[in-house]
Amino acid sequence: MEVSLFDDHMEVESPGGLLPEIHMDALRARKRVHQSRNPRIVRALVDLGFMRDQGEGIPRLFAEMEGQFLPDPELESSGSSFRVTLRNAPTLTAADDAFIVSLGSEELSDLEFRALLEASRHGRVDNARMREIAGLDTLGASRLLGGLRDRNLLVLHPAGSSSFYELSERLTGR
């Protein structure tokens, strides 16, 4: 494996390319796919607690980059290597900047900020989306969103499993 650091990005290149059972479309779609090139080494690393054998690395990499407001990882595969490029140019827009200013001095955790920004960007946020972008379980996402509702930052629109939250009038000025 070779790691190259640049001013604006990092590249990680692994020799050997992808195994035939793994497809780039599935990786880019953040699907959990797993096939071990060296299953005995993987088993030992799993047993020692150094890794998990669940195919979660690429989806987690996408979620971590998104959570830090960075571009999606770039994945490239040839017959002889697999490369991941991670860029460090933030993806915040002018609209995001204006929303951040509108929050004023509101004290927020990173996850609370992420939930509010998600609602600002897409008009709504729900439990499933918070699980995806923050790595929370269902209960953790519910607590986070409920806490923002209790602080009058989000408004709940109950609809069973389709429930969602929108920004409150306090943040939209409407």
OpenMM code with the backbone's topology and positions (N, CA, C; nanometers):
from openmm import Vec3, app, unit

residues = "MET GLU VAL SER LEU PHE ASP ASP HIS MET GLU VAL GLU SER PRO GLY GLY LEU LEU PRO GLU ILE HIS MET ASP ALA LEU ARG ALA ARG LYS ARG VAL HIS GLN SER ARG ASN PRO ARG ILE VAL ARG ALA LEU VAL ASP LEU GLY PHE MET ARG ASP GLN GLY GLU GLY ILE PRO ARG LEU PHE ALA GLU MET GLU GLY GLN PHE LEU PRO ASP PRO GLU LEU GLU SER SER GLY SER SER PHE ARG VAL THR LEU ARG ASN ALA PRO THR LEU THR ALA ALA ASP ASP ALA PHE ILE VAL SER LEU GLY SER GLU GLU LEU SER ASP LEU GLU PHE ARG ALA LEU LEU GLU ALA SER ARG HIS GLY ARG VAL ASP ASN ALA ARG MET ARG GLU ILE ALA GLY LEU ASP THR LEU GLY ALA SER ARG LEU LEU GLY GLY LEU ARG ASP ARG ASN LEU LEU VAL LEU HIS PRO ALA GLY SER SER SER PHE TYR GLU LEU SER GLU ARG LEU THR GLY ARG".split()
positions = [
    Vec3(0.0853, -0.1166, 0.0000),
    Vec3(0.0000, 0.0000, 0.0000),
    Vec3(0.0901, 0.1232, 0.0000),
    Vec3(0.0473, 0.2235, -0.0726),
    Vec3(0.1232, 0.3490, -0.0813),
    Vec3(0.0306, 0.4656, -0.0484),
    Vec3(0.0753, 0.5524, 0.0411),
    Vec3(-0.0001, 0.6711, 0.0795),
    Vec3(0.0785, 0.7924, 0.0350),
    Vec3(0.0129, 0.8803, -0.0416),
    Vec3(0.0771, 1.0032, -0.0896),
    Vec3(-0.0006, 1.1229, -0.0373),
    Vec3(0.0709, 1.2174, 0.0237),
    Vec3(0.0085, 1.3384, 0.0780),
    Vec3(0.0449, 1.4582, -0.0082),
    Vec3(-0.0562, 1.5402, -0.0392),
    Vec3(-0.0402, 1.6614, -0.1178),
    Vec3(-0.1048, 1.7760, -0.0410),
    Vec3(-0.0854, 1.8987, -0.0848),
    Vec3(-0.1456, 2.0135, -0.0166),
    Vec3(-0.2981, 2.0058, -0.0145),
    Vec3(-0.3579, 1.9584, -0.1234),
    Vec3(-0.5032, 1.9620, -0.1363),
    Vec3(-0.5711, 1.8253, -0.1334),
    Vec3(-0.4937, 1.7179, -0.1232),
    Vec3(-0.5554, 1.5851, -0.1186),
    Vec3(-0.4583, 1.4781, -0.0707),
    Vec3(-0.5132, 1.3603, -0.0466),
    Vec3(-0.4357, 1.2433, -0.0084),
    Vec3(-0.4782, 1.1277, -0.0978),
    Vec3(-0.3824, 1.0473, -0.1408),
    Vec3(-0.4122, 0.9299, -0.2215),
    Vec3(-0.3630, 0.8055, -0.1493),
    Vec3(-0.4467, 0.7039, -0.1475),
    Vec3(-0.4090, 0.5744, -0.0923),
    Vec3(-0.4249, 0.4738, -0.2055),
    Vec3(-0.3155, 0.4091, -0.2427),
    Vec3(-0.3185, 0.3137, -0.3527),
    Vec3(-0.2773, 0.1763, -0.3031),
    Vec3(-0.3586, 0.0795, -0.3388),
    Vec3(-0.3347, -0.0577, -0.2981),
    Vec3(-0.3097, -0.1415, -0.4222),
    Vec3(-0.2043, -0.2210, -0.4238),
    Vec3(-0.1774, -0.3037, -0.5413),
    Vec3(-0.2783, -0.4178, -0.5543),
    Vec3(-0.3009, -0.4605, -0.6762),
    Vec3(-0.3841, -0.5774, -0.6991),
    Vec3(-0.5222, -0.5523, -0.7526),
    Vec3(-0.5711, -0.4321, -0.7490),
    Vec3(-0.7049, -0.4042, -0.8011),
    Vec3(-0.8146, -0.4686, -0.7179),
    Vec3(-0.9382, -0.4497, -0.7610),
    Vec3(-1.0531, -0.5069, -0.6909),
    Vec3(-1.0683, -0.6536, -0.7267),
    Vec3(-1.1205, -0.7304, -0.6327),
    Vec3(-1.1533, -0.8695, -0.6614),
    Vec3(-1.2738, -0.8728, -0.7550),
    Vec3(-1.2870, -0.9774, -0.8360),
    Vec3(-1.3955, -0.9825, -0.9356),
    Vec3(-1.5362, -0.9683, -0.8771),
    Vec3(-1.5550, -1.0098, -0.7514),
    Vec3(-1.6881, -1.0052, -0.6904),
    Vec3(-1.7284, -0.8647, -0.6467),
    Vec3(-1.6356, -0.7698, -0.6484),
    Vec3(-1.6629, -0.6338, -0.6013),
    Vec3(-1.6672, -0.5398, -0.7212),
    Vec3(-1.7736, -0.4588, -0.7275),
    Vec3(-1.7931, -0.3692, -0.8412),
    Vec3(-1.7902, -0.2228, -0.7950),
    Vec3(-1.7305, -0.1384, -0.8779),
    Vec3(-1.7176, 0.0042, -0.8455),
    Vec3(-1.8537, 0.0688, -0.8225),
    Vec3(-1.9550, 0.0323, -0.9001),
    Vec3(-2.0878, 0.0917, -0.8830),
    Vec3(-2.1404, 0.0684, -0.7415),
    Vec3(-2.1183, -0.0509, -0.6883),
    Vec3(-2.1647, -0.0823, -0.5525),
    Vec3(-2.0874, 0.0000, -0.4496),
    Vec3(-1.9566, 0.0149, -0.4691),
    Vec3(-1.8765, 0.0955, -0.3767),
    Vec3(-1.9209, 0.2410, -0.3793),
    Vec3(-1.9394, 0.2959, -0.4986),
    Vec3(-1.9807, 0.4365, -0.5106),
    Vec3(-2.1215, 0.4595, -0.4559),
    Vec3(-2.2034, 0.3550, -0.4576),
    Vec3(-2.3395, 0.3640, -0.4037),
    Vec3(-2.3406, 0.3412, -0.2522),
    Vec3(-2.2230, 0.3274, -0.1931),
    Vec3(-2.2056, 0.3109, -0.0484),
    Vec3(-2.2651, 0.1810, 0.0051),
    Vec3(-2.2702, 0.0803, -0.0795),
    Vec3(-2.3216, -0.0494, -0.0361),
    Vec3(-2.2118, -0.1232, 0.0394),
    Vec3(-2.2541, -0.1988, 0.1379),
    Vec3(-2.1587, -0.2809, 0.2136),
    Vec3(-2.1272, -0.4047, 0.1302),
    Vec3(-2.0097, -0.4073, 0.0746),
    Vec3(-1.9640, -0.5241, -0.0003),
    Vec3(-1.8314, -0.5679, 0.0608),
    Vec3(-1.8127, -0.6990, 0.0656),
    Vec3(-1.6900, -0.7481, 0.1274),
    Vec3(-1.6458, -0.8775, 0.0616),
    Vec3(-1.5204, -0.8824, 0.0322),
    Vec3(-1.4561, -1.0036, -0.0161),
    Vec3(-1.3106, -0.9929, 0.0251),
    Vec3(-1.2603, -1.0896, 0.0965),
    Vec3(-1.1226, -1.0837, 0.1462),
    Vec3(-1.0256, -1.1449, 0.0456),
    Vec3(-0.9193, -1.0728, 0.0176),
    Vec3(-0.8116, -1.1257, -0.0658),
    Vec3(-0.7313, -1.2281, 0.0150),
    Vec3(-0.7142, -1.1996, 0.1435),
    Vec3(-0.6411, -1.2884, 0.2339),
    Vec3(-0.7277, -1.3165, 0.3565),
    Vec3(-0.8226, -1.4104, 0.3456),
    Vec3(-0.9183, -1.4321, 0.4542),
    Vec3(-0.8539, -1.4718, 0.5871),
    Vec3(-0.7431, -1.5409, 0.5841),
    Vec3(-0.6781, -1.5809, 0.7105),
    Vec3(-0.6210, -1.4592, 0.7829),
    Vec3(-0.5631, -1.3668, 0.7088),
    Vec3(-0.5110, -1.2442, 0.7707),
    Vec3(-0.6262, -1.1621, 0.8266),
    Vec3(-0.7339, -1.1503, 0.7492),
    Vec3(-0.8518, -1.0761, 0.7957),
    Vec3(-0.9068, -1.1399, 0.9227),
    Vec3(-0.9184, -1.2713, 0.9239),
    Vec3(-0.9715, -1.3396, 1.0421),
    Vec3(-0.8859, -1.3103, 1.1651),
    Vec3(-0.7530, -1.3144, 1.1490),
    Vec3(-0.6638, -1.2854, 1.2619),
    Vec3(-0.6822, -1.1418, 1.3094),
    Vec3(-0.6908, -1.0460, 1.2162),
    Vec3(-0.7086, -0.9046, 1.2540),
    Vec3(-0.8433, -0.8812, 1.3217),
    Vec3(-0.9460, -0.9516, 1.2753),
    Vec3(-1.0780, -0.9412, 1.3390),
    Vec3(-1.0715, -0.9990, 1.4793),
    Vec3(-1.0124, -1.1165, 1.4928),
    Vec3(-1.0027, -1.1812, 1.6240),
    Vec3(-0.9226, -1.0972, 1.7226),
    Vec3(-0.8226, -1.0237, 1.6742),
    Vec3(-0.7413, -0.9386, 1.7614),
    Vec3(-0.8063, -0.8027, 1.7886),
    Vec3(-0.9177, -0.7757, 1.7202),
    Vec3(-0.9894, -0.6508, 1.7428),
    Vec3(-0.9364, -0.5319, 1.6650),
    Vec3(-0.8522, -0.5557, 1.5644),
    Vec3(-0.7964, -0.4459, 1.4858),
    Vec3(-0.8859, -0.4036, 1.3704),
    Vec3(-0.9779, -0.4879, 1.3308),
    Vec3(-1.0707, -0.4530, 1.2224),
    Vec3(-1.1971, -0.5358, 1.2366),
    Vec3(-1.2970, -0.4964, 1.1586),
    Vec3(-1.4202, -0.5732, 1.1505),
    Vec3(-1.4266, -0.6338, 1.0114),
    Vec3(-1.4890, -0.7450, 1.0007),
    Vec3(-1.5008, -0.8159, 0.8729),
    Vec3(-1.6435, -0.7989, 0.8202),
    Vec3(-1.6833, -0.6714, 0.7948),
    Vec3(-1.8227, -0.6465, 0.7615),
    Vec3(-1.8446, -0.5663, 0.6342),
    Vec3(-1.7392, -0.5287, 0.5637),
    Vec3(-1.7585, -0.4498, 0.4433),
    Vec3(-1.8059, -0.3087, 0.4697),
    Vec3(-1.7696, -0.2518, 0.5841),
    Vec3(-1.8205, -0.1200, 0.6194),
    Vec3(-1.7220, -0.0073, 0.5897),
    Vec3(-1.6010, -0.0386, 0.5460),
    Vec3(-1.4980, 0.0636, 0.5300),
    Vec3(-1.5328, 0.1726, 0.4308),
    Vec3(-1.5715, 0.1372, 0.3095),
    Vec3(-1.6000, 0.2375, 0.2064),
    Vec3(-1.7247, 0.3195, 0.2435),
    Vec3(-1.8365, 0.2578, 0.2842),
    Vec3(-1.9504, 0.3413, 0.3255),
    Vec3(-1.9147, 0.4360, 0.4399),
    Vec3(-1.8361, 0.3889, 0.5348),
    Vec3(-1.7962, 0.4750, 0.6466),
    Vec3(-1.7066, 0.5883, 0.5988),
    Vec3(-1.6188, 0.5595, 0.5039),
    Vec3(-1.5315, 0.6626, 0.4478),
    Vec3(-1.6148, 0.7736, 0.3835),
    Vec3(-1.7165, 0.7377, 0.3064),
    Vec3(-1.8051, 0.8376, 0.2460),
    Vec3(-1.8755, 0.9193, 0.3539),
    Vec3(-1.9282, 0.8511, 0.4568),
    Vec3(-2.0009, 0.9207, 0.5632),
    Vec3(-1.9092, 1.0152, 0.6410),
    Vec3(-1.7869, 0.9718, 0.6691),
    Vec3(-1.6925, 1.0569, 0.7427),
    Vec3(-1.6568, 1.1816, 0.6625),
    Vec3(-1.6332, 1.1651, 0.5331),
    Vec3(-1.6011, 1.2813, 0.4487),
    Vec3(-1.7193, 1.3770, 0.4442),
    Vec3(-1.8396, 1.3231, 0.4266),
    Vec3(-1.9593, 1.4068, 0.4230),
    Vec3(-1.9785, 1.4780, 0.5563),
    Vec3(-1.9551, 1.4057, 0.6654),
    Vec3(-1.9713, 1.4627, 0.7979),
    Vec3(-1.8753, 1.5766, 0.8261),
    Vec3(-1.7626, 1.5801, 0.7566),
    Vec3(-1.6654, 1.6878, 0.7726),
    Vec3(-1.6807, 1.7934, 0.6623),
    Vec3(-1.7895, 1.7834, 0.5840),
    Vec3(-1.8193, 1.8779, 0.4757),
    Vec3(-1.7076, 1.8783, 0.3710),
    Vec3(-1.6620, 1.7584, 0.3376),
    Vec3(-1.5581, 1.7413, 0.2367),
    Vec3(-1.6151, 1.6621, 0.1200),
    Vec3(-1.5547, 1.6748, 0.0013),
    Vec3(-1.6059, 1.6027, -0.1162),
    Vec3(-1.6024, 1.4512, -0.0964),
    Vec3(-1.6901, 1.3829, -0.1690),
    Vec3(-1.6900, 1.2371, -0.1660),
    Vec3(-1.5537, 1.1836, -0.2071),
    Vec3(-1.5152, 1.0699, -0.1517),
    Vec3(-1.3906, 1.0065, -0.1962),
    Vec3(-1.3992, 0.9719, -0.3446),
    Vec3(-1.2864, 0.9818, -0.4111),
    Vec3(-1.2778, 0.9421, -0.5521),
    Vec3(-1.2181, 0.8027, -0.5555),
    Vec3(-1.2875, 0.7093, -0.6205),
    Vec3(-1.2439, 0.5709, -0.6274),
    Vec3(-1.2031, 0.5382, -0.7704),
    Vec3(-1.0862, 0.4776, -0.7859),
    Vec3(-1.0386, 0.4376, -0.9182),
    Vec3(-0.9844, 0.2961, -0.9084),
    Vec3(-1.0135, 0.2160, -1.0103),
    Vec3(-0.9634, 0.0796, -1.0115),
    Vec3(-0.9104, 0.0456, -1.1495),
    Vec3(-0.7955, -0.0178, -1.1504),
    Vec3(-0.7421, -0.0746, -1.2740),
    Vec3(-0.7145, -0.2215, -1.2431),
    Vec3(-0.6688, -0.2950, -1.3389),
    Vec3(-0.6396, -0.4351, -1.3136),
    Vec3(-0.5280, -0.4555, -1.2137),
    Vec3(-0.4442, -0.3522, -1.1966),
    Vec3(-0.3269, -0.3704, -1.1116),
    Vec3(-0.3300, -0.2922, -0.9803),
    Vec3(-0.4303, -0.2038, -0.9626),
    Vec3(-0.4344, -0.1268, -0.8377),
    Vec3(-0.5737, -0.0703, -0.8110),
    Vec3(-0.5934, -0.0300, -0.6861),
    Vec3(-0.7154, 0.0379, -0.6433),
    Vec3(-0.6707, 0.1629, -0.5687),
    Vec3(-0.7269, 0.2783, -0.6063),
    Vec3(-0.6856, 0.4048, -0.5458),
    Vec3(-0.8059, 0.4801, -0.4918),
    Vec3(-0.7864, 0.5383, -0.3732),
    Vec3(-0.8846, 0.6261, -0.3111),
    Vec3(-0.8189, 0.7623, -0.2958),
    Vec3(-0.8863, 0.8673, -0.3455),
    Vec3(-0.8375, 1.0041, -0.3317),
    Vec3(-0.9330, 1.0799, -0.2412),
    Vec3(-0.8747, 1.1421, -0.1385),
    Vec3(-0.9523, 1.2213, -0.0421),
    Vec3(-0.9100, 1.3667, -0.0547),
    Vec3(-1.0034, 1.4528, -0.0924),
    Vec3(-0.9736, 1.5951, -0.1104),
    Vec3(-1.0103, 1.6719, 0.0159),
    Vec3(-0.9377, 1.7809, 0.0431),
    Vec3(-0.9639, 1.8572, 0.1660),
    Vec3(-1.0205, 1.9959, 0.1392),
    Vec3(-1.0989, 2.0101, 0.0330),
    Vec3(-1.1655, 2.1373, 0.0025),
    Vec3(-1.3089, 2.1310, 0.0557),
    Vec3(-1.3439, 2.2098, 0.1572),
    Vec3(-1.4793, 2.2044, 0.2143),
    Vec3(-1.5879, 2.2284, 0.1102),
    Vec3(-1.7016, 2.1638, 0.1312),
    Vec3(-1.8134, 2.1727, 0.0370),
    Vec3(-1.9226, 2.2689, 0.0837),
    Vec3(-1.8931, 2.3542, 0.1813),
    Vec3(-1.9935, 2.4497, 0.2279),
    Vec3(-2.0187, 2.5556, 0.1209),
    Vec3(-2.1458, 2.5861, 0.0979),
    Vec3(-2.1846, 2.6831, -0.0041),
    Vec3(-2.2125, 2.8196, 0.0591),
    Vec3(-2.2397, 2.9177, -0.0244),
    Vec3(-2.2762, 3.0506, 0.0251),
    Vec3(-2.4060, 3.0421, 0.1061),
    Vec3(-2.5003, 2.9588, 0.0612),
    Vec3(-2.6255, 2.9405, 0.1359),
    Vec3(-2.5973, 2.8776, 0.2725),
    Vec3(-2.5035, 2.7842, 0.2764),
    Vec3(-2.4644, 2.7242, 0.4050),
    Vec3(-2.4042, 2.8301, 0.4963),
    Vec3(-2.3186, 2.9135, 0.4405),
    Vec3(-2.2568, 3.0205, 0.5203),
    Vec3(-2.3635, 3.1134, 0.5792),
    Vec3(-2.4638, 3.1484, 0.4972),
    Vec3(-2.5713, 3.2356, 0.5460),
    Vec3(-2.6503, 3.1664, 0.6574),
    Vec3(-2.6754, 3.0369, 0.6406),
    Vec3(-2.7469, 2.9626, 0.7447),
    Vec3(-2.6659, 2.9601, 0.8737),
    Vec3(-2.5370, 2.9367, 0.8628),
    Vec3(-2.4504, 2.9329, 0.9807),
    Vec3(-2.4559, 3.0664, 1.0543),
    Vec3(-2.4547, 3.1761, 0.9808),
    Vec3(-2.4649, 3.3086, 1.0419),
    Vec3(-2.5988, 3.3221, 1.1136),
    Vec3(-2.7058, 3.2676, 1.0540),
    Vec3(-2.8385, 3.2796, 1.1143),
    Vec3(-2.8481, 3.2057, 1.2480),
    Vec3(-2.7601, 3.1095, 1.2722),
    Vec3(-2.7622, 3.0367, 1.3992),
    Vec3(-2.7143, 3.1231, 1.5150),
    Vec3(-2.6430, 3.2307, 1.4822),
    Vec3(-2.5955, 3.3212, 1.5861),
    Vec3(-2.5055, 3.2507, 1.6846),
    Vec3(-2.5308, 3.2712, 1.8113),
    Vec3(-2.4446, 3.2149, 1.9153),
    Vec3(-2.5029, 3.0861, 1.9742),
    Vec3(-2.5947, 3.0236, 1.9027),
    Vec3(-2.6561, 2.8998, 1.9495),
    Vec3(-2.5473, 2.7950, 1.9763),
    Vec3(-2.5468, 2.7380, 2.0963),
    Vec3(-2.4485, 2.6356, 2.1330),
    Vec3(-2.4955, 2.5010, 2.0802),
    Vec3(-2.4171, 2.4420, 1.9888),
    Vec3(-2.4549, 2.3163, 1.9242),
    Vec3(-2.3381, 2.2191, 1.9251),
    Vec3(-2.3699, 2.0915, 1.9402),
    Vec3(-2.2680, 1.9885, 1.9203),
    Vec3(-2.2467, 1.9732, 1.7696),
    Vec3(-2.1426, 1.9022, 1.7315),
    Vec3(-2.1180, 1.8778, 1.5895),
    Vec3(-2.2363, 1.8070, 1.5240),
    Vec3(-2.2929, 1.7087, 1.5923),
    Vec3(-2.4052, 1.6346, 1.5350),
    Vec3(-2.5313, 1.7201, 1.5269),
    Vec3(-2.5547, 1.8039, 1.6257),
    Vec3(-2.6702, 1.8941, 1.6201),
    Vec3(-2.6553, 1.9907, 1.5022),
    Vec3(-2.5350, 2.0444, 1.4861),
    Vec3(-2.5098, 2.1341, 1.3729),
    Vec3(-2.5341, 2.0615, 1.2419),
    Vec3(-2.4862, 1.9379, 1.2321),
    Vec3(-2.5009, 1.8597, 1.1089),
    Vec3(-2.6492, 1.8372, 1.0782),
    Vec3(-2.7291, 1.8087, 1.1806),
    Vec3(-2.8731, 1.7869, 1.1603),
    Vec3(-2.9409, 1.9136, 1.1101),
    Vec3(-2.9078, 2.0269, 1.1711),
    Vec3(-2.9694, 2.1534, 1.1289),
    Vec3(-2.9260, 2.1920, 0.9883),
    Vec3(-2.7992, 2.1709, 0.9572),
    Vec3(-2.7517, 2.2022, 0.8215),
    Vec3(-2.8200, 2.1120, 0.7194),
    Vec3(-2.8395, 1.9870, 0.7543),
    Vec3(-2.9107, 1.8943, 0.6650),
    Vec3(-3.0533, 1.9446, 0.6398),
    Vec3(-3.1211, 1.9878, 0.7448),
    Vec3(-3.2564, 2.0416, 0.7297),
    Vec3(-3.2557, 2.1689, 0.6464),
    Vec3(-3.1537, 2.2518, 0.6636),
    Vec3(-3.1430, 2.3743, 0.5854),
    Vec3(-3.1198, 2.3435, 0.4379),
    Vec3(-3.0315, 2.2512, 0.4112),
    Vec3(-2.9973, 2.2175, 0.2721),
    Vec3(-3.1117, 2.1486, 0.1982),
    Vec3(-3.1846, 2.0594, 0.2663),
    Vec3(-3.2821, 1.9741, 0.1977),
    Vec3(-3.4264, 1.9992, 0.2385),
    Vec3(-3.4469, 2.0989, 0.3263),
    Vec3(-3.5825, 2.1319, 0.3669),
    Vec3(-3.6368, 2.0424, 0.4762),
    Vec3(-3.5633, 1.9367, 0.5095),
    Vec3(-3.6087, 1.8431, 0.6113),
    Vec3(-3.4958, 1.7491, 0.6494),
    Vec3(-3.5131, 1.6843, 0.7616),
    Vec3(-3.4200, 1.5810, 0.8066),
    Vec3(-3.5015, 1.4753, 0.8794),
    Vec3(-3.4622, 1.3508, 0.8682),
    Vec3(-3.5342, 1.2451, 0.9382),
    Vec3(-3.4355, 1.1502, 1.0055),
    Vec3(-3.4898, 1.0572, 1.0780),
    Vec3(-3.4096, 0.9633, 1.1553),
    Vec3(-3.3154, 0.8831, 1.0652),
    Vec3(-3.3662, 0.8345, 0.9537),
    Vec3(-3.2838, 0.7524, 0.8641),
    Vec3(-3.1644, 0.8319, 0.8108),
    Vec3(-3.1871, 0.9565, 0.7761),
    Vec3(-3.0772, 1.0381, 0.7230),
    Vec3(-2.9721, 1.0652, 0.8308),
    Vec3(-3.0151, 1.0889, 0.9541),
    Vec3(-2.9183, 1.1113, 1.0613),
    Vec3(-2.8393, 0.9840, 1.0910),
    Vec3(-2.9031, 0.8702, 1.0797),
    Vec3(-2.8286, 0.7446, 1.0973),
    Vec3(-2.7223, 0.7320, 0.9891),
    Vec3(-2.7582, 0.7699, 0.8690),
    Vec3(-2.6651, 0.7588, 0.7556),
    Vec3(-2.5472, 0.8546, 0.7680),
    Vec3(-2.5744, 0.9800, 0.7967),
    Vec3(-2.4660, 1.0797, 0.7936),
    Vec3(-2.3894, 1.0910, 0.9239),
    Vec3(-2.4469, 1.0420, 1.0333),
    Vec3(-2.3799, 1.0587, 1.1624),
    Vec3(-2.3389, 0.9267, 1.2261),
    Vec3(-2.3786, 0.8152, 1.1649),
    Vec3(-2.3417, 0.6867, 1.2205),
    Vec3(-2.4135, 0.6529, 1.3507),
    Vec3(-2.5274, 0.7147, 1.3733),
    Vec3(-2.6055, 0.6900, 1.4947),
    Vec3(-2.6972, 0.5698, 1.4758),
    Vec3(-2.7408, 0.5108, 1.5860),
    Vec3(-2.8461, 0.4109, 1.5770),
    Vec3(-2.9806, 0.4848, 1.5816),
    Vec3(-3.0894, 0.4112, 1.5685),
    Vec3(-3.2225, 0.4730, 1.5632),
    Vec3(-3.2525, 0.5546, 1.6881),
    Vec3(-3.2214, 0.4989, 1.8035),
    Vec3(-3.2494, 0.5688, 1.9285),
    Vec3(-3.1639, 0.6954, 1.9414),
    Vec3(-3.0374, 0.6865, 1.9043),
    Vec3(-2.9485, 0.8032, 1.9107),
    Vec3(-2.9959, 0.9149, 1.8187),
    Vec3(-3.0376, 0.8786, 1.6977),
    Vec3(-3.0888, 0.9787, 1.6037),
    Vec3(-3.2166, 1.0414, 1.6565),
    Vec3(-3.3041, 0.9589, 1.7164),
    Vec3(-3.4291, 1.0115, 1.7731),
    Vec3(-3.4018, 1.1092, 1.8867),
    Vec3(-3.3079, 1.0753, 1.9732),
    Vec3(-3.2724, 1.1653, 2.0841),
    Vec3(-3.2172, 1.2971, 2.0323),
    Vec3(-3.1285, 1.2886, 1.9345),
    Vec3(-3.0679, 1.4090, 1.8786),
    Vec3(-3.1741, 1.5013, 1.8183),
    Vec3(-3.2587, 1.4450, 1.7330),
    Vec3(-3.3611, 1.5259, 1.6669),
    Vec3(-3.4656, 1.5752, 1.7669),
    Vec3(-3.5032, 1.4904, 1.8618),
    Vec3(-3.5980, 1.5314, 1.9652),
    Vec3(-3.5430, 1.6440, 2.0512),
    Vec3(-3.4139, 1.6391, 2.0805),
    Vec3(-3.3516, 1.7462, 2.1582),
    Vec3(-3.3548, 1.8790, 2.0842),
    Vec3(-3.3339, 1.8754, 1.9544),
    Vec3(-3.3402, 1.9981, 1.8736),
    Vec3(-3.4837, 2.0493, 1.8644),
    Vec3(-3.5785, 1.9570, 1.8629),
    Vec3(-3.7206, 1.9965, 1.8657),
    Vec3(-3.7533, 2.0629, 1.9999),
    Vec3(-3.7048, 2.0027, 2.1083),
    Vec3(-3.7321, 2.0573, 2.2417),
    Vec3(-3.6719, 2.1963, 2.2596),
    Vec3(-3.5666, 2.2265, 2.1867),
    Vec3(-3.5021, 2.3587, 2.1933),
    Vec3(-3.5624, 2.4554, 2.0918),
    Vec3(-3.6708, 2.4129, 2.0262),
    Vec3(-3.7406, 2.4963, 1.9278),
    Vec3(-3.6521, 2.5310, 1.8081),
    Vec3(-3.5665, 2.4375, 1.7680),
    Vec3(-3.4842, 2.4566, 1.6478),
    Vec3(-3.5386, 2.3761, 1.5306),
    Vec3(-3.6087, 2.2666, 1.5616),
    Vec3(-3.6740, 2.1850, 1.4597),
    Vec3(-3.8204, 2.1674, 1.4961),
    Vec3(-3.9014, 2.1412, 1.3946),
    Vec3(-4.0432, 2.1121, 1.4135),
    Vec3(-4.0687, 1.9721, 1.3601),
    Vec3(-4.1319, 1.8879, 1.4422),
    Vec3(-4.1629, 1.7507, 1.4034),
    Vec3(-4.2905, 1.7464, 1.3216),
    Vec3(-4.2869, 1.6706, 1.2131),
    Vec3(-4.4049, 1.6406, 1.1326),
    Vec3(-4.4268, 1.4897, 1.1461),
    Vec3(-4.5124, 1.4494, 1.2436),
    Vec3(-4.5284, 1.3061, 1.2713),
    Vec3(-4.6043, 1.2352, 1.1605),
    Vec3(-4.5491, 1.1230, 1.1187),
    Vec3(-4.6150, 1.0410, 1.0169),
    Vec3(-4.5669, 0.8968, 1.0318),
    Vec3(-4.5607, 0.8486, 1.1561),
    Vec3(-4.5133, 0.7118, 1.1805),
    Vec3(-4.3691, 0.6968, 1.1376),
    Vec3(-4.3435, 0.5935, 1.0592),
    Vec3(-4.2061, 0.5694, 1.0147),
    Vec3(-4.1600, 0.6716, 0.9113),
    Vec3(-4.2513, 0.7528, 0.8604),
    Vec3(-4.2166, 0.8571, 0.7631),
    Vec3(-4.2055, 0.9953, 0.8272),
    Vec3(-4.1992, 1.0010, 0.9597),
    Vec3(-4.1878, 1.1300, 1.0295),
    Vec3(-4.0615, 1.2023, 0.9874),
    Vec3(-4.0695, 1.3353, 0.9871),
    Vec3(-3.9533, 1.4159, 0.9531),
    Vec3(-3.9585, 1.5463, 1.0300),
    Vec3(-3.8469, 1.6185, 1.0262),
    Vec3(-3.8338, 1.7467, 1.0955),
    Vec3(-3.7977, 1.8536, 0.9943),
    Vec3(-3.8500, 1.9748, 1.0185),
    Vec3(-3.8123, 2.0927, 0.9405),
    Vec3(-3.7572, 2.1971, 1.0378),
    Vec3(-3.6846, 2.2939, 0.9821),
    Vec3(-3.6361, 2.4038, 1.0652),
    Vec3(-3.7542, 2.4795, 1.1234),
    Vec3(-3.7397, 2.5246, 1.2458),
    Vec3(-3.8452, 2.6021, 1.3109),
    Vec3(-3.8501, 2.7435, 1.2561),
    Vec3(-3.9607, 2.8130, 1.2852),
    Vec3(-3.9732, 2.9531, 1.2453),
    Vec3(-3.8615, 3.0354, 1.3064),
    Vec3(-3.8158, 2.9964, 1.4228),
    Vec3(-3.7060, 3.0670, 1.4896),
    Vec3(-3.5824, 3.0758, 1.4001),
    Vec3(-3.5582, 2.9714, 1.3181),
    Vec3(-3.4405, 2.9706, 1.2303),
    Vec3(-3.4722, 3.0191, 1.0892),
    Vec3(-3.5957, 3.0014, 1.0447),
    Vec3(-3.6292, 3.0420, 0.9074),
    Vec3(-3.6791, 3.1853, 0.9001),
    Vec3(-3.7293, 3.2378, 1.0125),
    Vec3(-3.7831, 3.3731, 1.0122),
    Vec3(-3.9196, 3.3817, 0.9465),
    Vec3(-3.9814, 3.2688, 0.9167),
    Vec3(-4.1145, 3.2672, 0.8535),
    Vec3(-4.2219, 3.2577, 0.9560),
] * unit.nanometer
topology = app.Topology()
chain = topology.addChain("A")
for resn in residues:
    res = topology.addResidue(resn, chain)
    for name in ("N", "CA", "C"):
        topology.addAtom(name, app.Element.getBySymbol(name[0]), res)
